Amino acid sequence: MMSAKGRRAIVHNGLLALALAALALGVAASGCMERYFFYPDRTPFVTPPGVEDVTFTTADGLTLHGWFIPPTGRGEDAPPAPAVLHVHGNAGNVSHHLVFCRFLADEGFAVLLFDYRAYGRSDPGSLRRGNLLADADAALDALLARPDIDQNRVAVYGHSLGGVIGLALARQRPEVRAVVSAAAFSRWQRVASDHTGVLGRVLIRHGLDAEVCAAALGDRPLLIIHGTADDIVPAYHAGRIADAARDAGAPVTVALIDGVTHNDLMVTPDAQRTAADFLRRTLAETR
């Protein structure tokens, strides 16, 4: 027969487990763990030649910084160009992500690359996924306001975290004609659990998940690009997003680049050519 001390230990351990579970659920509900998801960089950097510094204001009054890259070789008298909003990945700032989108200017597209709040030269601010979506929303407004771009031929191209935010932006903004999602994760909880096990599912909330947003694109085309050797966002996430979009009737193209890792994906010729061809096709005609 178990002693009274043993019974007290079981009760104590049970209460401790319940308390820890309640704490974890409370932390998850508050969203306070989410700030550890982001890796902004505010190290000073120099604007490269041929790139225009731009600033714009978010709905909550913050000033964000970005770079506008005009199409290569396009004269001042040229008609408005098709344009791409590049929503960048988690770490760094625009100076680190220019390499992932500048190729599009050589393909005839205007590109706006911007920093979220707390990144680069943008104002400080609280990093939550809803705030990042608000920042992308303001960036799209800034791009659409430019007289040198064709407002009817605008796409969103997001990389990694930016692929998730880009899909959420496209879901709520019908001005977006097409979406390129590169190395994006299908669900926040799922990618957290890829790296931290069950704890990730407990501490990270649902919301603005890529597979849910992809399913809401309607008839707008989606290109999903992923490297098969990606160990940051495993390639199975591409299939989850694609399946959700297809099940909802959205036109989806999936390009898996063999042997390529997360940060090398969008500097490979195959991935760049796939993205440029898709954007050229989907932005070919004005509505």
PyMOL commands that set and color helices and strands:
alter all, ss='L'
color gray80, all
select helices_A, chain A and resi 4-30+32-37+94-100+103-106+129-144+161-172+188-196+198-203+210-214+236-247+265-267+269-282
alter helices_A, ss='H'
color red, helices_A
select strands_A, chain A and resi 52-57+63-69+81-87+110-114+149-159+176-182+222-227+252-257
alter strands_A, ss='S'
color yellow, strands_A
deselect
rebuild
show_as cartoon
